[in-house]
Amino acid sequence: MNSTCYIEEAEKNLLHTYNRYGILLEYGKGVYLFDTEGKKYLDFAAGIGVCALGYGNEEYNDALKEQVDKLLHTSNLYYNVPAIRAAELVKQASGMDRVFFTNSGAEAVEGAIKAAKKYAYTRDQHAGHEVIAMHGSFHGRTLGALSVTGNEGYQKPFGPLLPGVRFAEFNRLESVKEQITEHTCAIIMETIQGEGGIYPAEKEFIEGIARLCREKDILLILDEIQCGMGRSGEMFAWQNYDVKPDIMTTAKALGCGVPVGAFLMTERVAEKSLAPGDHGTTYGGNPFAGAAVAKTLELMKRDRMTEHVKEVSNYLWERLEELKERHACVAAHRGMGLMQGLQLDGQPAGEVSKKALAHGLILITAGCNVLRFLPPLIIEKEHVDEMTDILNRILSEEGRS
Ligand SMILES: *Cc1c(COP(=O)(O)O)cnc(C)c1O
């Protein structure tokens, strides 16, 4: 069967929830992906920020193979060594105290909301607490996570959603203050908004929120699912600011391709939060996922990944600034670390990403017409040059047409 046949079959059988790019990917090596026809692509999307270690990392792959032969799953009724090791390493990396492993980002967000509600319930002895979330945010597609996702298009057909969610403007402290009531139990936000168009939290904003939360015993939930795991130049993006969340979520690069997420909290929250019987998952933190998390964190630490990200992301910043200077259609350049975006004006970002694919470059979009740069963290300057050369050519053609 050739790739066209496979794609036709996919369109017959899979629920049509994605308008997929018409390529059939087969394997990867380093920062390159190859399709079934042998065409090579430079990857600047990393499976939406997942494949931080790139493809074909031998140590990571060997750890998974070894675990497959030992034990895949036990359920959470028993202990297993890989999950215990993973928990210790993610605690070390984050400075948080307690971790609950999930199977996805959305599930981590669900757990984080439940943890905040339970904390307030224990304190006040009644339910009915509210959560403040941000316009333009993205926290996942399950009903709870969707309820705090500030995107009307995503929410509209699925109402009524979780009650007691109020929305504020990201990076406008006054707007958040206006939404606080005596019932507010948590403020949830991405440290760097991803899907919404690559908007890092401003320092005064996030530090102001943390202060507000401390004053009023409101829990700060930071969603680090996309911006965490070294991508910002620190292990977690909030470590670039003078803040610490009460609850934090992670997923995407946490397992570098094995589906796994987590929510973490401080001991102060854990003492009053989820207890036996309050929350659970069959798969979450199974030995296979645990092995992936433990090996990912081990390799990132040993190889000083955050140092590498700082260096190569500065270079990416410079090269994207050059493109912004050179092309009138580039309206803005934002981001932090290896999470950057170019906002286009008068050119559909989706068209540019399709052209990039034809030129052997995988690039995705975000929010309102933003090209999103989310490469594997192992990229080198030469890959940045390769990417910007291709993009420069595409934008030059677009400029003339
Ligand atoms: C991707 C993402 C999610 C959802 O994660 P899934 O694994 O797709 O459920 C939640 N929050 C943020 C910030 C994300 O980028």
The ligand as a Gaussian input file, in Angstrom:
#p B3LYP/6-31G(d) Opt

LIG

0 1
 C       -1.099000      20.225000      25.218000
 C       -1.531000      20.978000      26.396000
 C       -2.488000      20.475000      27.286000
 C       -3.240000      19.188000      27.042000
 O       -2.413000      18.082000      27.025000
 P       -2.940000      16.697000      26.375000
 O       -1.846000      15.722000      26.667000
 O       -3.153000      16.965000      24.928000
 O       -4.212000      16.358000      27.065000
 C       -2.774000      21.213000      28.417000
 N       -2.160000      22.376000      28.664000
 C       -1.237000      22.890000      27.831000
 C       -0.564000      24.176000      28.185000
 C       -0.903000      22.225000      26.672000
 O       -0.007000      22.752000      25.816000

